[in-house]
């Protein structure tokens, strides 16, 4: 009897232990089920705060603490890329991450003891959105690869963060007077389209409102700095909130130095080679002058085609215009040398003819004297026919007058003496051009670079 009772008690203890273990297992299973259904809790919160009975996205949020003031929206930008800064179209393209933050008390929810930091939406149309637009936008598009690059985060205190990645082509009016030694300021302006400042106000986020990605590389510019500012506009329908960020770009001069300035200098110097060629080498000098002139004109046309037509003179116009003038001047110098060469040849020919005539005339006089046709009584009639003594007397008188002019005065300068060694006028013109052209071009370079390098653009 006692054995049976002990056996029954032991069996009851075993069954109780198994029941307790099964109960603990069920509780662990229920806890695991609750952890797996945590996303379901988020769904329930979203259905609750965004339900039509609780939330209407057509109504803008109230001001802070539920007051009836304007809704404050904080703006934050991050430039991920800047490209295609076009001088001809006066525009630039950017890829940026655009963020807006505002407070909407209607979207507050319980954070479940800190386990739920925020809720994420991929459809911004579910909540109220500020009616922001980019005032200087020309083109723009969203990024949808692989999924739309946009999200909305709702925080437990009702704070809403909207973030989107967009590409924009924006207008950038440029002043090209100092091109290519210029700096350009391009702006990104944004504002409210329909809400006035009584209902909606845009503000830059406190602390680093604009970021620029590291190692930003631009093809022909360098981003020096940027500045944030406000640009509220007043129209007939009211005052609208507006923000802008000004980007100061400095043009990289090395590209233009290699592709424009150095080739132009080389063309000008090549045009001076004709000064060392013989004046009678007409084909060589003409082909050299025409080739350099056409090359310079072609390069000037290419430069102007890459820039917009403006009503003022650019720094590059001054450079190309002066270089073209020097090349054209070298060609005109050859025309003058050619004329002087032909004039010298004509003078030499006339001298030879005159000398031959004098020799023939002197021979005739000698023959007449030998035949006894000349005597003391009629010799006076022949004196005007003897120009040689007259020329000698003239030259002697000229030397005497020159000597009298130089008495008591400094001797001739070295330069005049050196140039005087060249008897032909064509040669003198070439020799003078070898000095004048480089000297004037060097003076122009000093004046050009000192003028344009010391001028400052309007900085931000």
C-alpha positions as a Python dict, from the first residue, in 0.01 Angstrom:
ca = {
    (1, 'X'): (0, 0, 0),
    (2, 'X'): (278, 241, 92),
    (3, 'X'): (469, 145, -220),
    (4, 'X'): (171, 220, -441),
    (5, 'X'): (116, 556, -275),
    (6, 'X'): (485, 650, -318),
    (7, 'X'): (470, 546, -680),
    (8, 'X'): (164, 762, -742),
    (9, 'X'): (325, 1065, -572),
    (10, 'X'): (642, 1027, -782),
    (11, 'X'): (432, 1009, -1096),
    (12, 'X'): (248, 1329, -1001),
    (13, 'X'): (578, 1511, -941),
    (14, 'X'): (707, 1407, -1285),
    (15, 'X'): (386, 1522, -1455),
    (16, 'X'): (401, 1858, -1274),
    (17, 'X'): (760, 1913, -1383),
    (18, 'X'): (675, 1835, -1745),
    (19, 'X'): (379, 2072, -1733),
    (20, 'X'): (595, 2356, -1599),
    (21, 'X'): (857, 2300, -1869),
    (22, 'X'): (588, 2301, -2137),
    (23, 'X'): (446, 2626, -1997),
    (24, 'X'): (793, 2793, -2004),
    (25, 'X'): (843, 2680, -2360),
    (26, 'X'): (506, 2825, -2459),
    (27, 'X'): (594, 3158, -2298),
    (28, 'X'): (927, 3170, -2485),
    (29, 'X'): (744, 3089, -2806),
    (30, 'X'): (496, 3371, -2741),
    (31, 'X'): (785, 3616, -2673),
    (32, 'X'): (953, 3510, -2994),
    (33, 'X'): (627, 3560, -3180),
    (34, 'X'): (599, 3914, -3036),
    (35, 'X'): (956, 4000, -3155),
    (36, 'X'): (884, 3875, -3504),
    (37, 'X'): (568, 4088, -3519),
    (38, 'X'): (751, 4412, -3433),
    (39, 'X'): (718, 4531, -3796),
    (40, 'X'): (350, 4473, -3764),
    (41, 'X'): (349, 4726, -3481),
    (42, 'X'): (503, 4983, -3719),
    (43, 'X'): (229, 4913, -3969),
    (44, 'X'): (-32, 4969, -3704),
    (45, 'X'): (127, 5302, -3604),
    (46, 'X'): (143, 5420, -3968),
    (47, 'X'): (-217, 5320, -4027),
    (48, 'X'): (-314, 5511, -3718),
    (49, 'X'): (-123, 5838, -3771),
    (50, 'X'): (-180, 5850, -4148),
    (51, 'X'): (-537, 5731, -4145),
    (52, 'X'): (-793, 5960, -4314),
    (53, 'X'): (-975, 6007, -3985),
    (54, 'X'): (-661, 6140, -3816),
    (55, 'X'): (-446, 6304, -4087),
    (56, 'X'): (-522, 6520, -4391),
    (57, 'X'): (-216, 6592, -4607),
    (58, 'X'): (-390, 6891, -4769),
    (59, 'X'): (-364, 7087, -4444),
    (60, 'X'): (-27, 7234, -4356),
    (61, 'X'): (115, 7167, -4008),
    (62, 'X'): (72, 7419, -3732),
    (63, 'X'): (359, 7623, -3600),
    (64, 'X'): (564, 7520, -3299),
    (65, 'X'): (360, 7424, -2991),
    (66, 'X'): (44, 7420, -3200),
    (67, 'X'): (38, 7797, -3252),
    (68, 'X'): (-117, 7959, -3557),
    (69, 'X'): (210, 8093, -3704),
    (70, 'X'): (392, 7990, -4021),
    (71, 'X'): (534, 7644, -4067),
    (72, 'X'): (913, 7648, -4035),
    (73, 'X'): (1101, 7427, -4283),
    (74, 'X'): (1477, 7375, -4243),
    (75, 'X'): (1678, 7320, -4563),
    (76, 'X'): (1996, 7119, -4603),
    (77, 'X'): (2191, 7048, -4923),
    (78, 'X'): (2477, 6822, -5021),
    (79, 'X'): (2645, 6871, -5360),
    (80, 'X'): (2748, 6530, -5485),
    (81, 'X'): (2869, 6650, -5824),
    (82, 'X'): (2906, 6969, -6030),
    (83, 'X'): (2962, 6942, -6403),
    (84, 'X'): (2905, 7104, -6740),
    (85, 'X'): (2966, 7468, -6649),
    (86, 'X'): (2886, 7609, -6993),
    (87, 'X'): (3008, 7955, -7091),
    (88, 'X'): (2814, 7948, -7415),
    (89, 'X'): (2477, 7856, -7262),
    (90, 'X'): (2553, 8025, -6929),
    (91, 'X'): (2435, 7732, -6718),
    (92, 'X'): (2573, 7461, -6493),
    (93, 'X'): (2460, 7115, -6384),
    (94, 'X'): (2459, 6971, -6033),
    (95, 'X'): (2373, 6644, -5864),
    (96, 'X'): (2264, 6702, -5506),
    (97, 'X'): (2092, 6545, -5210),
    (98, 'X'): (1814, 6778, -5104),
    (99, 'X'): (1670, 6759, -4751),
    (100, 'X'): (1378, 6931, -4580),
    (101, 'X'): (1281, 6907, -4213),
    (102, 'X'): (969, 7033, -4039),
    (103, 'X'): (753, 6960, -3735),
    (104, 'X'): (405, 6808, -3772),
    (105, 'X'): (235, 6746, -3436),
    (106, 'X'): (-23, 6523, -3600),
    (107, 'X'): (244, 6258, -3671),
    (108, 'X'): (357, 6201, -3312),
    (109, 'X'): (360, 5839, -3192),
    (110, 'X'): (483, 5622, -2906),
    (111, 'X'): (843, 5512, -2945),
    (112, 'X'): (792, 5187, -2746),
    (113, 'X'): (1056, 5269, -2485),
    (114, 'X'): (1311, 5377, -2743),
    (115, 'X'): (1283, 5064, -2955),
    (116, 'X'): (1130, 5255, -3246),
    (117, 'X'): (1353, 5549, -3343),
    (118, 'X'): (1168, 5653, -3658),
    (119, 'X'): (935, 5532, -3929),
    (120, 'X'): (1040, 5530, -4294),
    (121, 'X'): (821, 5594, -4596),
    (122, 'X'): (918, 5562, -4962),
    (123, 'X'): (610, 5749, -5082),
    (124, 'X'): (623, 6122, -4999),
    (125, 'X'): (267, 6169, -5119),
    (126, 'X'): (137, 6023, -4793),
    (127, 'X'): (233, 6332, -4593),
    (128, 'X'): (209, 6708, -4637),
    (129, 'X'): (499, 6850, -4842),
    (130, 'X'): (626, 7210, -4877),
    (131, 'X'): (563, 7357, -5224),
    (132, 'X'): (928, 7431, -5289),
    (133, 'X'): (1061, 7498, -5640),
    (134, 'X'): (1400, 7598, -5787),
    (135, 'X'): (1359, 7943, -5936),
    (136, 'X'): (1660, 7934, -6173),
    (137, 'X'): (1607, 7577, -6291),
    (138, 'X'): (1617, 7500, -6663),
    (139, 'X'): (1601, 7121, -6651),
    (140, 'X'): (1577, 6861, -6378),
    (141, 'X'): (1498, 6498, -6312),
    (142, 'X'): (1475, 6249, -6028),
    (143, 'X'): (1686, 5934, -5994),
    (144, 'X'): (1497, 5605, -6005),
    (145, 'X'): (1780, 5351, -6042),
    (146, 'X'): (1739, 5091, -5888),
    (147, 'X'): (1453, 5231, -5683),
    (148, 'X'): (1341, 5594, -5646),
    (149, 'X'): (1612, 5777, -5448),
    (150, 'X'): (1372, 5934, -5197),
    (151, 'X'): (1253, 5867, -4844),
    (152, 'X'): (1053, 6027, -4564),
    (153, 'X'): (1137, 5966, -4198),
    (154, 'X'): (884, 6033, -3923),
    (155, 'X'): (1024, 6067, -3573),
    (156, 'X'): (828, 6000, -3250),
    (157, 'X'): (814, 6374, -3164),
    (158, 'X'): (645, 6452, -3497),
    (159, 'X'): (959, 6574, -3674),
    (160, 'X'): (960, 6488, -4048),
    (161, 'X'): (1271, 6449, -4264),
    (162, 'X'): (1234, 6445, -4643),
    (163, 'X'): (1541, 6351, -4851),
    (164, 'X'): (1572, 6311, -5228),
    (165, 'X'): (1850, 6287, -5485),
    (166, 'X'): (1799, 6507, -5792),
    (167, 'X'): (1991, 6640, -6093),
    (168, 'X'): (1942, 7002, -6196),
    (169, 'X'): (2056, 7225, -6481),
    (170, 'X'): (2054, 7582, -6352),
    (171, 'X'): (2103, 7915, -6523),
    (172, 'X'): (2420, 8107, -6434),
    (173, 'X'): (2452, 8459, -6580),
    (174, 'X'): (2821, 8526, -6636),
    (175, 'X'): (3034, 8837, -6682),
    (176, 'X'): (3305, 8742, -6930),
    (177, 'X'): (3500, 9069, -6941),
    (178, 'X'): (3802, 8902, -6781),
    (179, 'X'): (3770, 8568, -6962),
    (180, 'X'): (3971, 8345, -6922),
    (181, 'X'): (4117, 8513, -6612),
    (182, 'X'): (3777, 8542, -6446),
    (183, 'X'): (3578, 8412, -6152),
    (184, 'X'): (3209, 8331, -6183),
    (185, 'X'): (2938, 8321, -5916),
    (186, 'X'): (2657, 8072, -5983),
    (187, 'X'): (2354, 8046, -5757),
    (188, 'X'): (2103, 7781, -5658),
    (189, 'X'): (1778, 7954, -5559),
    (190, 'X'): (1472, 7787, -5407),
    (191, 'X'): (1149, 7923, -5269),
    (192, 'X'): (783, 7866, -5200),
    (193, 'X'): (552, 7875, -5499),
    (194, 'X'): (212, 7926, -5335),
    (195, 'X'): (252, 7971, -4960),
    (196, 'X'): (342, 8323, -4846),
    (197, 'X'): (566, 8398, -4549),
    (198, 'X'): (254, 8412, -4332),
    (199, 'X'): (209, 8039, -4385),
    (200, 'X'): (550, 7896, -4476),
    (201, 'X'): (907, 8008, -4403),
    (202, 'X'): (1225, 7841, -4529),
    (203, 'X'): (1537, 7858, -4314),
    (204, 'X'): (1884, 7715, -4352),
    (205, 'X'): (1948, 7439, -4101),
    (206, 'X'): (2163, 7556, -3813),
    (207, 'X'): (2513, 7421, -3841),
    (208, 'X'): (2663, 7321, -4177),
    (209, 'X'): (2358, 7372, -4400),
    (210, 'X'): (2554, 7301, -4721),
    (211, 'X'): (2802, 7020, -4773),
    (212, 'X'): (3023, 6944, -5072),
    (213, 'X'): (3148, 6596, -5143),
    (214, 'X'): (3518, 6539, -5094),
    (215, 'X'): (3753, 6534, -5393),
    (216, 'X'): (3513, 6731, -5611),
    (217, 'X'): (3673, 6751, -5956),
    (218, 'X'): (3565, 7007, -6215),
    (219, 'X'): (3697, 7004, -6575),
    (220, 'X'): (3780, 7375, -6617),
    (221, 'X'): (3690, 7534, -6284),
    (222, 'X'): (3774, 7512, -5916),
    (223, 'X'): (3517, 7572, -5642),
    (224, 'X'): (3673, 7833, -5414),
    (225, 'X'): (3392, 7888, -5162),
    (226, 'X'): (3015, 7910, -5118),
    (227, 'X'): (2779, 8128, -4918),
    (228, 'X'): (2419, 8080, -4801),
    (229, 'X'): (2172, 8365, -4800),
    (230, 'X'): (1800, 8449, -4817),
    (231, 'X'): (1626, 8599, -5120),
    (232, 'X'): (1264, 8663, -5023),
    (233, 'X'): (1061, 8799, -5313),
    (234, 'X'): (762, 9033, -5309),
    (235, 'X'): (496, 9016, -5577),
    (236, 'X'): (140, 9136, -5622),
    (237, 'X'): (15, 8828, -5439),
    (238, 'X'): (238, 8861, -5132),
    (239, 'X'): (587, 8793, -5002),
    (240, 'X'): (735, 8449, -5055),
    (241, 'X'): (1017, 8283, -4865),
    (242, 'X'): (1333, 8211, -5065),
    (243, 'X'): (1681, 8075, -4997),
    (244, 'X'): (1991, 8062, -5215),
    (245, 'X'): (2347, 7935, -5207),
    (246, 'X'): (2614, 8120, -5409),
    (247, 'X'): (2901, 7915, -5549),
    (248, 'X'): (3221, 8097, -5645),
    (249, 'X'): (3411, 7923, -5927),
    (250, 'X'): (3762, 8015, -6034),
    (251, 'X'): (3849, 7932, -6392),
    (252, 'X'): (4156, 7712, -6438),
    (253, 'X'): (4391, 7919, -6652),
    (254, 'X'): (4642, 7646, -6741),
    (255, 'X'): (4408, 7498, -7003),
    (256, 'X'): (4377, 7830, -7187),
    (257, 'X'): (4748, 7903, -7147),
    (258, 'X'): (4834, 7583, -7331),
    (259, 'X'): (4560, 7593, -7596),
    (260, 'X'): (4532, 7967, -7671),
    (261, 'X'): (4804, 8194, -7535),
    (262, 'X'): (5115, 7990, -7615),
    (263, 'X'): (4999, 7898, -7971),
    (264, 'X'): (4918, 8263, -8041),
    (265, 'X'): (5264, 8368, -7922),
    (266, 'X'): (5421, 8103, -8142),
    (267, 'X'): (5228, 8223, -8447),
    (268, 'X'): (5336, 8582, -8386),
    (269, 'X'): (5700, 8479, -8349),
    (270, 'X'): (5683, 8261, -8661),
    (271, 'X'): (5553, 8559, -8858),
    (272, 'X'): (5873, 8743, -8765),
    (273, 'X'): (6085, 8482, -8945),
    (274, 'X'): (6015, 8665, -9270),
    (275, 'X'): (6227, 8955, -9143),
    (276, 'X'): (6536, 8732, -9175),
    (277, 'X'): (6451, 8609, -9525),
    (278, 'X'): (6588, 8778, -9832),
    (279, 'X'): (6370, 9049, -9976),
    (280, 'X'): (6376, 8874, -10314),
    (281, 'X'): (6236, 8550, -10165),
    (282, 'X'): (5884, 8656, -10249),
    (283, 'X'): (5712, 8312, -10254),
    (284, 'X'): (5859, 8214, -9917),
    (285, 'X'): (5770, 8540, -9743),
    (286, 'X'): (5422, 8560, -9892),
    (287, 'X'): (5335, 8199, -9806),
    (288, 'X'): (5469, 8241, -9452),
    (289, 'X'): (5274, 8561, -9390),
    (290, 'X'): (4947, 8435, -9540),
    (291, 'X'): (4969, 8099, -9359),
    (292, 'X'): (5025, 8257, -9018),
    (293, 'X'): (4749, 8512, -9081),
    (294, 'X'): (4495, 8245, -9180),
    (295, 'X'): (4593, 8022, -8887),
    (296, 'X'): (4555, 8311, -8644),
    (297, 'X'): (4218, 8405, -8793),
    (298, 'X'): (4097, 8044, -8770),
    (299, 'X'): (4200, 8018, -8407),
    (300, 'X'): (4026, 8347, -8327),
    (301, 'X'): (3707, 8223, -8493),
    (302, 'X'): (3718, 7897, -8297),
    (303, 'X'): (3756, 8085, -7969),
    (304, 'X'): (3462, 8313, -8047),
    (305, 'X'): (3242, 8020, -8148),
    (306, 'X'): (3288, 7861, -7805),
    (307, 'X'): (3167, 8177, -7628),
    (308, 'X'): (2834, 8358, -7635),
    (309, 'X'): (2810, 8679, -7838),
    (310, 'X'): (2834, 8967, -7591),
    (311, 'X'): (2830, 9343, -7634),
    (312, 'X'): (3156, 9407, -7450),
    (313, 'X'): (3522, 9325, -7516),
    (314, 'X'): (3667, 9025, -7337),
    (315, 'X'): (4027, 8983, -7226),
    (316, 'X'): (4073, 8705, -7480),
    (317, 'X'): (3946, 8939, -7755),
    (318, 'X'): (4219, 9189, -7670),
    (319, 'X'): (4484, 8917, -7684),
    (320, 'X'): (4374, 8758, -8011),
    (321, 'X'): (4310, 9097, -8170),
    (322, 'X'): (4660, 9226, -8092),
    (323, 'X'): (4822, 8899, -8201),
    (324, 'X'): (4626, 8912, -8526),
    (325, 'X'): (4739, 9272, -8573),
    (326, 'X'): (5106, 9173, -8529),
    (327, 'X'): (5074, 8891, -8782),
    (328, 'X'): (4900, 9121, -9027),
    (329, 'X'): (5164, 9389, -8961),
    (330, 'X'): (5438, 9142, -9053),
    (331, 'X'): (5262, 9078, -9384),
    (332, 'X'): (5229, 9450, -9449),
    (333, 'X'): (5597, 9492, -9363),
    (334, 'X'): (5684, 9257, -9645),
    (335, 'X'): (5471, 9462, -9884),
    (336, 'X'): (5668, 9769, -9781),
    (337, 'X'): (5998, 9581, -9816),
    (338, 'X'): (5898, 9458, -10159),
    (339, 'X'): (5816, 9811, -10271),
    (340, 'X'): (6145, 9943, -10127),
    (341, 'X'): (6334, 9658, -10296),
    (342, 'X'): (6187, 9741, -10635),
    (343, 'X'): (6260, 10108, -10571),
    (344, 'X'): (6621, 10024, -10484),
    (345, 'X'): (6651, 9814, -10798),
    (346, 'X'): (6515, 10101, -11006),
    (347, 'X'): (6764, 10343, -10849),
    (348, 'X'): (7052, 10109, -10917),
    (349, 'X'): (6938, 10072, -11276),
    (350, 'X'): (6914, 10449, -11320),
    (351, 'X'): (7261, 10491, -11167),
    (352, 'X'): (7405, 10241, -11412),
    (353, 'X'): (7235, 10409, -11706),
    (354, 'X'): (7356, 10750, -11590),
    (355, 'X'): (7708, 10623, -11543),
    (356, 'X'): (7703, 10466, -11888),
    (357, 'X'): (7568, 10787, -12039),
    (358, 'X'): (7839, 10989, -11869),
    (359, 'X'): (8104, 10754, -11999),
    (360, 'X'): (7965, 10776, -12351),
    (361, 'X'): (7936, 11155, -12329),
    (362, 'X'): (8292, 11188, -12200),
    (363, 'X'): (8415, 10966, -12482),
    (364, 'X'): (8237, 11190, -12733),
    (365, 'X'): (8397, 11501, -12584),
    (366, 'X'): (8736, 11340, -12595),
    (367, 'X'): (8682, 11247, -12959),
    (368, 'X'): (8573, 11600, -13046),
    (369, 'X'): (8875, 11745, -12863),
    (370, 'X'): (9103, 11509, -13051),
    (371, 'X'): (8954, 11620, -13385),
    (372, 'X'): (9010, 11984, -13293),
    (373, 'X'): (8642, 12067, -13281),
    (374, 'X'): (8677, 12232, -12940),
    (375, 'X'): (8890, 12541, -12867),
    (376, 'X'): (8902, 12817, -12610),
    (377, 'X'): (8650, 13031, -12792),
    (378, 'X'): (8367, 12778, -12802),
    (379, 'X'): (8454, 12564, -12504),
    (380, 'X'): (8217, 12761, -12283),
    (381, 'X'): (7925, 12628, -12483),
    (382, 'X'): (8012, 12278, -12377),
    (383, 'X'): (8040, 12342, -12005),
    (384, 'X'): (7674, 12272, -11925),
    (385, 'X'): (7722, 11933, -12094),
    (386, 'X'): (7975, 11828, -11829),
    (387, 'X'): (7777, 11731, -11513),
    (388, 'X'): (8058, 11533, -11350),
    (389, 'X'): (8239, 11831, -11205),
    (390, 'X'): (7909, 11975, -11090),
    (391, 'X'): (7826, 11651, -10905),
    (392, 'X'): (8165, 11645, -10746),
    (393, 'X'): (8129, 12003, -10636),
    (394, 'X'): (7781, 11922, -10494),
    (395, 'X'): (7907, 11626, -10298),
    (396, 'X'): (8197, 11829, -10167),
    (397, 'X'): (7961, 12108, -10071),
    (398, 'X'): (7737, 11854, -9904),
    (399, 'X'): (8025, 11719, -9705),
    (400, 'X'): (8127, 12067, -9609),
    (401, 'X'): (7778, 12155, -9497),
    (402, 'X'): (7749, 11830, -9304),
    (403, 'X'): (8080, 11899, -9140),
    (404, 'X'): (7968, 12248, -9049),
    (405, 'X'): (7639, 12109, -8909),
    (406, 'X'): (7821, 11863, -8690),
    (407, 'X'): (8073, 12112, -8560),
    (408, 'X'): (8016, 12155, -8189),
    (409, 'X'): (7748, 11872, -8176),
    (410, 'X'): (7765, 11506, -8053),
    (411, 'X'): (7865, 11243, -8303),
    (412, 'X'): (7608, 11012, -8456),
    (413, 'X'): (7461, 10748, -8230),
    (414, 'X'): (7567, 10387, -8255),
    (415, 'X'): (7221, 10282, -8369),
    (416, 'X'): (7215, 10532, -8656),
    (417, 'X'): (7564, 10433, -8754),
    (418, 'X'): (7473, 10065, -8746),
    (419, 'X'): (7161, 10115, -8957),
    (420, 'X'): (7355, 10339, -9193),
    (421, 'X'): (7577, 10045, -9285),
    (422, 'X'): (7284, 9902, -9481),
    (423, 'X'): (7268, 10094, -9808),
    (424, 'X'): (6942, 9940, -9934),
    (425, 'X'): (6619, 10075, -9790),
    (426, 'X'): (6452, 9733, -9800),
    (427, 'X'): (6728, 9590, -9583),
    (428, 'X'): (6697, 9879, -9340),
    (429, 'X'): (6323, 9814, -9301),
    (430, 'X'): (6387, 9447, -9220),
    (431, 'X'): (6656, 9533, -8968),
    (432, 'X'): (6436, 9789, -8793),
    (433, 'X'): (6141, 9543, -8790),
    (434, 'X'): (6357, 9278, -8620),
    (435, 'X'): (6387, 9515, -8324),
    (436, 'X'): (6058, 9705, -8324),
    (437, 'X'): (5816, 9410, -8351),
    (438, 'X'): (5955, 9203, -8056),
    (439, 'X'): (6001, 9515, -7845),
    (440, 'X'): (5642, 9634, -7896),
    (441, 'X'): (5506, 9282, -7839),
    (442, 'X'): (5699, 9256, -7511),
    (443, 'X'): (5561, 9592, -7398),
    (444, 'X'): (5209, 9475, -7485),
    (445, 'X'): (5257, 9156, -7280),
    (446, 'X'): (5367, 9351, -6976),
    (447, 'X'): (5071, 9586, -7004),
    (448, 'X'): (4824, 9301, -7070),
    (449, 'X'): (4922, 9073, -6784),
    (450, 'X'): (4969, 9354, -6531),
    (451, 'X'): (4623, 9488, -6617),
    (452, 'X'): (4415, 9171, -6615),
    (453, 'X'): (4594, 8981, -6340),
    (454, 'X'): (4547, 9267, -6097),
    (455, 'X'): (4175, 9307, -6163),
    (456, 'X'): (3941, 9134, -5918),
    (457, 'X'): (3598, 8999, -5998),
    (458, 'X'): (3299, 9066, -5778),
    (459, 'X'): (3340, 8804, -5508),
    (460, 'X'): (3073, 8672, -5273),
}
